[in-house]
Amino acid sequence: MELDIVDLSRLQFALTALFHFLFVPLTLGLSVIVAIMETVYVMTNRPIWRQMTKFWGNLFGINFAIGVATGVTMEFQFGMNWSYYSHYVGDIFGAPLALEGLMAFFMEATFVGLFFFGWDRLSKPAHLMVTWLVAIATNFSALWILIANGWMQHPVGAVFNPMTMRMEMTSFYEVIVNPVAQAKFVHTVSAGYVMGSVFVLGISAWYLLKGRHIGLARRSLTVAASFGLAGALSVVVLGDESGYDAGENQQMKMAAIEAMWNTEPAPASFTLFGIPDQEARETKYAVHIPWVMGLIGTRSLTEPIAGINQLEAQAELRVRRGIIAYDAVMKIRETPQAIGDPAIRAQFDDNADDFGHALLLLRYTDDPRNATDAQIAQAAEDTIPHVWPIFWAFRIMAGLGFAFILTMAFFFWRSSFCGQTYPRWSLWLAVVMIPTPWIAVEMGWIVAEYGRQPWTVDGVLPTALSVSHLTISDVLLTLAGFTIFYSILFVIEMALMLKAIRKGPTDDVELTEDWEVAHARRLSPKQTPAE
């Protein structure tokens, strides 16, 4: 297979982004869970809750450190691998990234230090405030990142300047309140809460199976089940909002998620199972659930969801209109005084929204104005992403989301109404489920980012134009370097996490709790805290 600089750059960014996203959601979830535990400690003054806060806080710290190390390299790539992207939209994309660093990351890093080293230097209320500030800053950091990413999915508050050949911001407020960005934020943060809850639930279940740290495990499991149930329900509800936004603003992505090749009569059905065949443009062995996709994508029973073939035809029209806008831009570039010509300005303004589609032709011709009908048709076809990865990634993500609801509901019920007793099979299930939130969030990333192709900024800048002028050997070298570096970091992360989990809390105070002592006496030597 011929190596391509664009595909290699995409592969490198996908590698670093997917790896970084192994740590971000867990950081979001653990930060809030730790803050909840310390709140109970301050309210009750029971040492067991301090022990829980410090133990889970140590695991949070390990994950936070690795997450920072992997996140820094991602931002460097915008200048290294995606320099034209940075030049073209840097005025807009750079603003939330700068605010993330100034307003969130530095605050987060500062208070993380106070959290770990301030136990004996701060009063309990002051330390609790620090812990909540860590959680708030962590979530605030995610907000600015997702505002930047949401703009790439749905670019608002910016216009193209034909004189500078760049996108320029017109309204920072519109960038911030972008509905796609806000939906992505709440959905992603809720997914992080679920990941943190499943992580705490699984480790607590393992302690119960081993008969170790019973007081910590029982209380931690109860917190995780309660918080995780709320988070899992939120993920589904807020995921529906993301689906609606995609139906409004990213119709090709929505059609690819459903592998809907042709527009169906409203309300569209949801394909529970199928095998998309992109060459034949059909979904084989499809199993449909009536009405569901219409409700997700349009929130109505009367509006259809456009099919891939129809959207491709619309894209071809947009490419042709984009050529008209491109012609106006070239006239302005060649003769700057032409920007004052009302006819040329009207030519551009009337077709400006489709200018990005004309740029798709630069893969096939140096001047889109000279494109043939076959090249225009090929550019329109390029707007269709690879369907089967998006189709299946969405279903794996959604299926796991409902599994989390059922699991958290079961443990919440056992914690609240069954005296905190759990069948052994359920504890093993909790342990086995520990990796599944990572699978779900990575599938969600694939749906969001892979589904946006062929665009870096949807409808504005094609991915093929966004890369830096590097050689293939340059990218292969850095790709190999990142792979080796990240593999080492992953081994370090796993080793530190497993060591901390096996060791358990450093200050085992649970036997000072009268309830735990009484409960331990009621167990026979062969019994465990599980039924």
C-alpha positions as CSV (number, residue, x, y, z in Angstrom):
1,M,0.0,0.0,0.0
2,E,1.4,3.4,-1.0
3,L,2.2,5.6,2.0
4,D,0.4,8.9,2.1
5,I,1.5,11.9,4.2
6,V,-2.2,12.8,5.1
7,D,-3.0,9.3,6.2
8,L,0.2,9.0,8.2
9,S,-0.5,12.3,9.9
10,R,-4.1,11.2,10.7
11,L,-2.8,7.9,12.1
12,Q,-0.3,9.7,14.3
13,F,-2.9,12.1,15.7
14,A,-5.4,9.2,16.1
15,L,-2.8,7.3,18.1
16,T,-2.0,10.2,20.4
17,A,-5.6,11.2,20.8
18,L,-6.9,7.8,21.6
19,F,-4.1,7.1,24.0
20,H,-4.5,10.5,25.8
21,F,-8.2,9.7,26.0
22,L,-7.5,6.7,28.1
23,F,-6.7,9.0,31.0
24,V,-8.9,12.1,30.6
25,P,-12.3,10.5,31.4
26,L,-10.9,8.6,34.4
27,T,-9.4,11.9,35.7
28,L,-12.8,13.6,35.3
29,G,-14.7,10.8,37.2
30,L,-12.2,10.2,40.0
31,S,-11.8,13.9,40.7
32,V,-15.5,14.2,41.6
33,I,-15.7,10.9,43.4
34,V,-12.8,11.8,45.6
35,A,-14.4,15.2,46.4
36,I,-17.6,13.4,47.4
37,M,-15.7,11.1,49.7
38,E,-13.8,14.0,51.4
39,T,-17.1,15.9,51.8
40,V,-18.5,12.9,53.8
41,Y,-15.3,12.8,55.8
42,V,-15.6,16.5,56.8
43,M,-19.3,16.1,57.6
44,T,-18.9,12.9,59.7
45,N,-15.3,13.1,60.9
46,R,-14.9,9.4,60.5
47,P,-11.4,8.3,59.7
48,I,-12.5,5.7,57.2
49,W,-13.6,8.4,54.8
50,R,-10.3,10.2,55.0
51,Q,-8.6,6.8,54.2
52,M,-10.9,6.4,51.2
53,T,-10.2,10.0,50.0
54,K,-6.4,9.5,50.2
55,F,-6.5,6.0,48.6
56,W,-8.6,6.9,45.6
57,G,-6.8,10.3,45.4
58,N,-3.5,8.5,45.0
59,L,-4.9,6.6,42.0
60,F,-6.3,9.8,40.6
61,G,-2.8,11.4,41.0
62,I,-1.1,8.6,39.0
63,N,-3.7,8.9,36.2
64,F,-3.5,12.7,36.2
65,A,0.3,12.7,35.8
66,I,0.3,10.3,32.8
67,G,-2.7,12.2,31.3
68,V,-0.7,15.5,31.4
69,A,2.3,13.9,29.8
70,T,0.3,12.5,26.9
71,G,-1.8,15.6,26.4
72,V,1.1,18.0,25.9
73,T,2.3,16.2,22.8
74,M,-1.2,16.5,21.2
75,E,-1.0,20.3,21.1
76,F,2.5,20.3,19.7
77,Q,1.2,18.3,16.8
78,F,-0.9,21.2,15.6
79,G,2.3,23.0,14.7
80,M,4.2,20.0,13.8
81,N,1.9,17.9,11.6
82,W,-1.1,20.3,11.0
83,S,0.6,23.6,10.4
84,Y,-1.8,24.7,7.6
85,Y,-4.8,23.9,9.8
86,S,-3.2,26.0,12.5
87,H,-2.7,28.9,10.0
88,Y,-6.2,28.6,8.5
89,V,-8.3,28.5,11.7
90,G,-5.8,29.4,14.4
91,D,-7.6,32.6,15.3
92,I,-10.6,30.6,16.4
93,F,-9.2,27.3,17.5
94,G,-6.3,28.8,19.5
95,A,-8.5,30.9,21.7
96,P,-10.2,28.1,23.8
97,L,-6.9,26.2,23.9
98,A,-5.2,29.2,25.4
99,L,-8.0,29.7,27.9
100,E,-7.7,26.0,28.8
101,G,-4.1,26.4,29.7
102,L,-4.4,29.8,31.5
103,M,-7.7,29.3,33.3
104,A,-8.0,25.6,33.9
105,F,-4.8,23.6,33.6
106,F,-2.6,25.8,35.8
107,M,-5.4,26.0,38.4
108,E,-5.8,22.3,38.2
109,A,-2.1,21.6,38.6
110,T,-1.7,24.1,41.5
111,F,-4.6,22.6,43.5
112,V,-3.5,19.0,42.8
113,G,-0.3,19.9,44.6
114,L,-2.2,21.3,47.6
115,F,-4.4,18.2,47.6
116,F,-1.5,15.8,48.1
117,F,0.8,18.0,50.3
118,G,-1.8,19.9,52.3
119,W,-3.4,17.3,54.5
120,D,-1.4,18.3,57.6
121,R,-1.1,22.0,56.6
122,L,-4.6,23.0,55.9
123,S,-7.8,22.8,58.0
124,K,-10.3,20.2,56.9
125,P,-12.7,22.7,55.3
126,A,-9.8,24.3,53.5
127,H,-8.5,21.0,52.2
128,L,-12.0,20.1,51.1
129,M,-12.3,23.3,49.2
130,V,-9.0,22.4,47.5
131,T,-10.3,19.0,46.5
132,W,-13.5,20.4,45.0
133,L,-11.4,23.1,43.1
134,V,-9.3,20.2,41.6
135,A,-12.6,18.6,40.4
136,I,-14.0,21.9,39.1
137,A,-10.7,22.8,37.3
138,T,-10.5,19.3,35.8
139,N,-14.0,19.6,34.3
140,F,-13.4,23.2,33.3
141,S,-10.3,22.1,31.4
142,A,-12.4,19.6,29.5
143,L,-14.9,22.4,28.7
144,W,-12.4,24.5,26.8
145,I,-11.0,21.5,24.9
146,L,-14.5,20.4,23.9
147,I,-15.4,24.0,22.8
148,A,-12.5,23.9,20.5
149,N,-13.4,20.4,19.2
150,G,-17.1,21.4,19.0
151,W,-16.2,24.3,16.7
152,M,-14.4,21.8,14.4
153,Q,-17.7,19.8,14.2
154,H,-19.9,22.8,13.8
155,P,-18.0,26.0,12.9
156,V,-19.9,29.1,14.1
157,G,-18.9,32.6,15.0
158,A,-16.3,32.9,12.2
159,V,-16.1,33.9,8.5
160,F,-13.6,33.4,5.7
161,N,-11.5,36.4,4.7
162,P,-10.6,36.2,1.0
163,M,-7.8,38.7,1.4
164,T,-5.9,36.7,4.1
165,M,-7.2,33.3,3.0
166,R,-8.0,32.5,6.6
167,M,-11.0,32.0,8.9
168,E,-11.4,34.9,11.3
169,M,-13.5,35.0,14.5
170,T,-16.6,37.2,14.5
171,S,-18.2,36.2,17.8
172,F,-16.4,34.5,20.6
173,Y,-19.7,34.2,22.4
174,E,-21.1,32.0,19.5
175,V,-18.0,29.8,19.7
176,I,-18.6,29.3,23.5
177,V,-22.3,28.6,23.3
178,N,-22.1,26.4,20.2
179,P,-24.8,23.8,20.8
180,V,-22.6,21.0,19.5
181,A,-19.7,22.0,21.9
182,Q,-22.1,22.1,24.9
183,A,-23.7,18.8,24.0
184,K,-20.2,17.2,23.6
185,F,-19.1,18.6,26.9
186,V,-21.9,17.3,29.1
187,H,-21.9,13.9,27.2
188,T,-18.1,13.5,27.6
189,V,-18.0,14.6,31.2
190,S,-20.9,12.2,32.1
191,A,-19.0,9.4,30.3
192,G,-16.0,10.2,32.5
193,Y,-18.2,10.0,35.6
194,V,-19.3,6.5,34.5
195,M,-15.7,5.5,33.9
196,G,-14.6,6.6,37.3
197,S,-17.5,4.8,38.9
198,V,-16.9,1.5,37.1
199,F,-13.2,1.8,38.1
200,V,-14.0,2.3,41.8
201,L,-16.8,-0.3,41.7
202,G,-14.6,-3.0,40.1
203,I,-11.6,-2.5,42.5
204,S,-14.0,-2.4,45.5
205,A,-15.6,-5.6,44.3
206,W,-12.1,-7.2,44.1
207,Y,-11.3,-6.2,47.6
208,L,-14.6,-7.7,48.8
209,L,-13.8,-11.0,47.0
210,K,-10.4,-11.1,48.6
211,G,-11.8,-10.1,52.0
212,R,-9.5,-7.1,52.2
213,H,-10.2,-3.5,53.3
214,I,-13.9,-4.3,53.7
215,G,-14.9,-1.0,55.2
216,L,-13.3,1.0,52.4
217,A,-14.6,-1.4,49.7
218,R,-18.2,-1.3,50.9
219,R,-18.5,2.4,51.2
220,S,-16.6,3.0,48.0
221,L,-18.9,0.6,46.2
222,T,-21.9,2.4,47.5
223,V,-20.6,5.8,46.4
224,A,-19.6,4.4,42.9
225,A,-23.0,2.7,42.4
226,S,-25.0,5.9,43.3
227,F,-22.8,8.3,41.4
228,G,-22.4,5.9,38.5
229,L,-26.1,5.3,38.1
230,A,-26.7,9.1,37.8
231,G,-23.8,9.3,35.4
232,A,-24.9,6.4,33.2
233,L,-28.5,7.8,32.9
234,S,-27.0,11.2,32.0
235,V,-24.8,9.7,29.3
236,V,-27.8,8.2,27.5
237,V,-30.0,11.4,27.9
238,L,-27.2,13.7,26.8
239,G,-26.1,11.3,24.1
240,D,-29.6,11.8,22.6
241,E,-28.9,15.5,22.5
242,S,-25.6,14.8,20.6
243,G,-27.6,12.7,18.2
244,Y,-30.1,15.5,17.6
245,D,-27.3,18.0,17.0
246,A,-25.7,15.6,14.5
247,G,-29.0,15.3,12.7
248,E,-29.2,19.1,12.5
249,N,-25.6,20.0,11.7
250,Q,-23.7,16.9,10.5
251,Q,-26.2,15.0,8.4
252,M,-23.7,12.9,6.6
253,K,-22.3,11.7,10.0
254,M,-25.8,10.8,11.1
255,A,-26.5,8.9,7.9
256,A,-23.2,7.0,8.3
257,I,-24.0,6.1,11.9
258,E,-27.2,4.6,10.7
259,A,-25.8,3.2,7.4
260,M,-28.8,4.9,5.8
261,W,-28.1,4.9,2.1
262,N,-31.4,6.4,1.0
263,T,-33.8,8.7,2.7
264,E,-36.5,6.8,4.5
265,P,-40.1,8.0,5.0
266,A,-40.5,9.7,8.4
267,P,-40.0,8.6,11.1
268,A,-36.9,6.7,10.2
269,S,-36.1,3.3,11.8
270,F,-33.0,2.4,13.8
271,T,-30.8,-0.4,12.5
272,L,-30.1,-2.6,15.5
273,F,-27.9,-4.9,13.5
274,G,-26.5,-5.0,9.9
275,I,-23.5,-5.3,7.8
276,P,-22.9,-2.1,5.8
277,D,-21.6,-2.7,2.2
278,Q,-20.2,0.6,1.0
279,E,-19.5,-0.6,-2.5
280,A,-23.0,-1.9,-3.0
281,R,-24.4,0.9,-1.0
282,E,-26.7,-1.3,1.1
283,T,-26.8,-2.7,4.6
284,K,-27.1,-6.5,4.5
285,Y,-29.1,-8.5,7.1
286,A,-30.5,-5.4,8.6
287,V,-32.7,-5.6,11.7
288,H,-34.7,-2.4,12.2
289,I,-36.5,-0.9,15.2
290,P,-39.3,1.4,13.9
291,W,-39.3,5.2,14.6
292,V,-36.3,5.2,16.9
293,M,-33.8,6.9,14.6
294,G,-36.3,9.5,13.5
295,L,-36.9,10.5,17.2
296,I,-33.1,10.6,17.9
297,G,-32.2,12.6,14.8
298,T,-35.2,14.9,14.5
299,R,-37.2,14.6,17.7
300,S,-40.3,14.3,15.5
301,L,-42.4,11.8,13.7
302,T,-42.7,13.8,10.5
303,E,-39.2,14.9,9.5
304,P,-37.1,12.4,7.4
305,I,-33.4,11.8,7.9
306,A,-31.5,12.3,4.7
307,G,-29.8,9.3,3.2
308,I,-26.1,9.0,2.1
309,N,-27.0,9.0,-1.7
310,Q,-29.1,12.1,-1.4
311,L,-26.5,13.9,0.7
312,E,-23.9,13.0,-1.9
313,A,-26.0,14.7,-4.6
314,Q,-26.4,17.8,-2.3
315,A,-22.6,17.8,-1.9
316,E,-22.1,17.8,-5.6
317,L,-24.2,20.9,-5.9
318,R,-22.2,22.5,-3.1
319,V,-19.0,21.7,-4.8
320,R,-20.3,23.4,-7.9
321,R,-21.4,26.5,-5.9
322,G,-18.0,26.4,-4.1
323,I,-16.2,26.7,-7.5
324,I,-18.1,30.0,-8.0
325,A,-16.9,31.2,-4.6
326,Y,-13.4,30.0,-5.4
327,D,-13.4,32.0,-8.7
328,A,-14.4,35.1,-6.8
329,V,-11.6,34.6,-4.2
330,M,-9.0,34.1,-7.0
331,K,-10.1,37.3,-8.7
332,I,-9.8,39.2,-5.4
333,R,-6.4,37.6,-4.7
334,E,-5.1,38.5,-8.2
335,T,-6.6,42.0,-8.1
336,P,-7.1,43.2,-4.5
337,Q,-9.2,46.1,-5.8
338,A,-11.7,43.6,-7.0
339,I,-12.9,43.2,-3.4
340,G,-14.7,46.5,-3.8
341,D,-16.4,45.3,-7.0
342,P,-20.1,44.7,-6.0
343,A,-20.5,42.0,-8.6
344,I,-17.5,40.0,-7.4
345,R,-18.3,40.6,-3.8
346,A,-21.9,39.3,-4.4
347,Q,-20.5,36.3,-6.3
348,F,-18.5,35.4,-3.2
349,D,-21.0,36.2,-0.6
350,D,-23.8,34.3,-2.3
351,N,-21.6,31.1,-2.4
352,A,-19.3,31.6,0.6
353,D,-20.9,28.8,2.6
354,D,-19.8,26.3,0.0
355,F,-16.3,27.6,-0.5
356,G,-14.9,24.7,1.6
357,H,-16.4,22.2,-0.8
358,A,-14.5,23.6,-3.7
359,L,-11.3,22.9,-1.7
360,L,-12.0,19.2,-1.9
361,L,-11.1,19.4,-5.6
362,L,-7.5,20.4,-4.8
363,R,-6.8,16.7,-4.4
364,Y,-7.5,16.2,-8.1
365,T,-6.6,19.5,-9.8
366,D,-4.5,22.6,-9.1
367,D,-7.3,24.9,-10.0
368,P,-10.9,23.8,-9.0
369,R,-12.2,26.1,-11.7
370,N,-10.8,23.6,-14.3
371,A,-12.3,20.6,-12.6
372,T,-14.1,18.0,-14.8
373,D,-17.5,16.6,-14.1
374,A,-15.8,13.3,-13.0
375,Q,-13.6,15.2,-10.5
376,I,-16.5,17.1,-9.1
377,A,-18.4,13.8,-8.7
378,Q,-15.3,12.3,-7.0
379,A,-15.1,15.2,-4.6
380,A,-18.7,14.8,-3.7
381,E,-18.2,11.1,-3.1
382,D,-15.3,12.0,-0.8
383,T,-17.8,13.6,1.6
384,I,-18.9,10.0,2.5
385,P,-16.9,8.6,5.4
386,H,-16.1,4.9,5.8
387,V,-19.5,3.7,7.1
388,W,-18.9,0.4,8.8
389,P,-16.4,1.6,11.5
390,I,-18.8,4.4,12.5
391,F,-21.8,2.2,12.3
392,W,-20.4,-0.4,14.6
393,A,-18.5,2.0,16.9
394,F,-21.8,3.7,17.7
395,R,-23.6,0.4,18.5
396,I,-20.8,-0.8,20.7
397,M,-20.8,2.5,22.6
398,A,-24.6,2.6,22.9
399,G,-24.8,-1.1,24.0
400,L,-22.2,-0.6,26.7
401,G,-24.0,2.5,27.8
402,F,-27.2,0.6,28.6
403,A,-25.1,-2.2,30.2
404,F,-23.7,0.4,32.6
405,I,-27.2,1.5,33.6
406,L,-28.2,-2.0,34.4
407,T,-25.0,-2.7,36.3
408,M,-25.1,0.5,38.4
409,A,-28.8,0.0,39.1
410,F,-28.2,-3.5,40.4
411,F,-25.4,-2.4,42.7
412,F,-27.4,0.7,43.8
413,W,-30.3,-1.6,44.7
414,R,-28.1,-4.1,46.6
415,S,-26.3,-1.2,48.4
416,S,-29.5,0.6,49.4
417,F,-32.0,-2.1,50.1
418,C,-30.1,-5.4,50.6
419,G,-27.8,-4.5,53.5
420,Q,-24.7,-4.0,51.2
421,T,-24.6,-7.8,50.4
422,Y,-23.6,-8.8,46.9
423,P,-23.6,-12.2,45.1
424,R,-20.2,-13.4,44.2
425,W,-21.1,-13.5,40.5
426,S,-22.0,-9.8,40.6
427,L,-18.6,-8.9,42.2
428,W,-16.8,-10.8,39.5
429,L,-18.9,-9.1,36.9
430,A,-17.8,-5.7,38.4
431,V,-14.2,-6.7,38.2
432,V,-14.5,-8.0,34.6
433,M,-16.3,-4.7,33.6
434,I,-13.4,-2.5,34.5
435,P,-12.0,-2.2,31.0
436,T,-15.4,-1.6,29.3
437,P,-15.8,2.1,29.8
438,W,-12.5,2.7,28.0
439,I,-13.9,0.7,25.1
440,A,-17.1,2.8,25.1
441,V,-15.3,6.2,25.2
442,E,-12.8,5.2,22.4
443,M,-15.8,4.1,20.3
444,G,-17.4,7.5,21.0
445,W,-14.2,9.2,19.8
446,I,-14.2,7.2,16.6
447,V,-17.9,8.2,15.9
448,A,-17.2,11.9,16.6
449,E,-13.8,12.3,14.8
450,Y,-13.8,9.6,12.1
451,G,-17.3,10.4,11.3
452,R,-16.3,14.0,10.5
453,Q,-14.0,13.0,7.6
454,P,-13.1,14.2,5.0
455,W,-13.1,17.4,7.0
456,T,-10.8,18.8,9.6
457,V,-13.3,21.6,10.2
458,D,-16.7,20.4,8.9
459,G,-17.6,22.0,5.6
460,V,-14.7,24.5,5.9
461,L,-11.3,22.8,5.6
462,P,-10.6,19.4,4.1
463,T,-8.2,17.1,6.0
464,A,-6.1,16.7,2.9
465,L,-5.2,20.4,2.9
466,S,-4.5,20.7,6.7
467,V,-1.2,18.8,7.0
468,S,2.3,20.3,7.2
469,H,4.8,20.0,4.3
470,L,6.7,17.1,5.8
471,T,8.3,14.0,4.3
472,I,7.0,10.6,4.9
473,S,10.1,9.6,6.7
474,D,9.6,12.6,9.1
475,V,6.1,11.4,10.1
476,L,7.2,7.7,10.3
477,L,10.0,8.6,12.6
478,T,7.8,10.6,15.0
479,L,5.0,8.0,14.7
480,A,7.5,5.3,15.8
481,G,8.8,7.6,18.6
482,F,5.3,8.3,19.9
483,T,4.4,4.6,19.8
484,I,7.5,3.6,21.8
485,F,7.1,6.5,24.2
486,Y,3.4,5.9,24.8
487,S,4.0,2.1,25.2
488,I,6.5,2.9,28.0
489,L,4.1,5.3,29.6
490,F,1.3,2.7,29.5
491,V,3.5,0.1,31.1
492,I,4.4,2.6,33.8
493,E,0.8,3.6,34.4
494,M,-0.4,0.0,34.7
495,A,2.5,-0.9,37.0
496,L,1.9,2.0,39.3
497,M,-1.8,1.5,39.4
498,L,-1.6,-2.3,40.0
499,K,1.0,-1.7,42.7
500,A,-1.2,0.8,44.5
501,I,-4.3,-1.3,44.2
502,R,-2.5,-4.5,45.5
503,K,-1.0,-2.5,48.4
504,G,-4.3,-0.9,49.3
505,P,-4.6,2.1,51.7
506,T,-1.4,2.9,53.6
507,D,-3.3,3.8,56.8
508,D,-5.8,0.9,57.4
509,V,-8.3,2.4,59.9
510,E,-11.4,0.3,59.1
511,L,-11.1,-1.9,62.2
512,T,-11.7,1.2,64.3
513,E,-15.2,1.3,62.9
514,D,-17.5,-0.6,65.2
515,W,-19.9,-1.6,62.4
516,E,-17.0,-3.3,60.6
517,V,-15.8,-5.1,63.6
518,A,-19.3,-6.4,64.4
519,H,-19.8,-7.4,60.8
520,A,-16.5,-9.2,60.6
521,R,-17.4,-11.3,63.7
522,R,-20.6,-12.4,62.0
523,L,-18.7,-14.0,59.1
524,S,-17.5,-17.6,59.4
525,P,-13.9,-18.3,58.4
526,K,-15.0,-19.6,55.0
527,Q,-17.3,-16.6,54.3
528,T,-16.5,-13.4,52.4
529,P,-18.4,-10.2,52.4
530,A,-20.1,-11.5,49.3
531,E,-23.1,-13.8,49.6
